[in-house]
Every structure is written in C-alpha cells, then in structure tokens.
Amino acid sequence: MASPVMGLRLHTVPGLTSAGFSRRLPLSELRGREGQRWWRAGIRAEAMATERLGVKVLKNAPEEKLAELGVRSWPKWGCPPSRFPWEYTSKETCYLLQGKVKVYPDGHGDEFVEIEAGDLVEFPKGMKCTWDVSVTVDKHYDFE
C-alpha cells in the first residue's frame, strides 16, 4: 500500500515570474506554432514528502490530501511545551494543526526532524525517539 504522505513535484511553465504570478506568452514559446495567440502560464504541484531519519514529512499538506485521508475525523491529541521519550508500537500518521516539535530518533545523536503546523507526518512502527515540543501541539493522528 502506498504511503499516505506523497511527494511534491513542481512543474513550471516557461514565463512564470519569480513572484509566482504568470505572464502572457505566445504559444510559439510553449511548443507548437499556432500564430501569436496568447495564454496564461501556470504552475502545477503534486504533494511529495521528504524522508529524514525514518520520518516522512509533507510540508503544508494540501486540503485535498487531508480530505482523501479523512484527517479531520481522526482523534486529536495535544501537549504543552515539554521534552519526553516516545516509542511507536505501530505506524502513526498525524497532521499538526498547531505547534512546533523537534523529533530526535534514537541512534542518530543530535540529529532531528522538525515538524510544525500544517505538516502531515508519518512515523514508522518501532521508532524510538525523543519529542522536544517548543510550541504547544494540537494534532490529528491515526495509528495502523
């Protein structure tokens, strides 16, 4: 089964400005010659997660992805700023509504994965780690 956390691939069309707005381009600049008709260039994005130290993170998860997974119907959990050890006895997928956390997986020294509000995160079964919560967390979660 595919992971619910997908990757982000950006497909840009020539002529997209650095400000993220499109400008008009002749079709001849976009392959295919049909005179000088104009159209708007745009951008298309697909969600793509990054994986670091065994943790998959999809930054700013799109609402379509959250709806597809039924995230808003998952149970909620939260905690104030704190530091504590945690072990995942099954795979967890969670969506942070608010908060900021550094997750230190065991066996990786001072390396950490930082997650924050808007992130869709997947922790693998068996992972042992320490959570360092710097901003109060409120999240939806689902265990497999």
Order of alpha helices (4+ residues) and beta strands (2+ residues): beta-beta-beta-beta-beta-beta-alpha-beta-beta-beta-beta-beta-beta
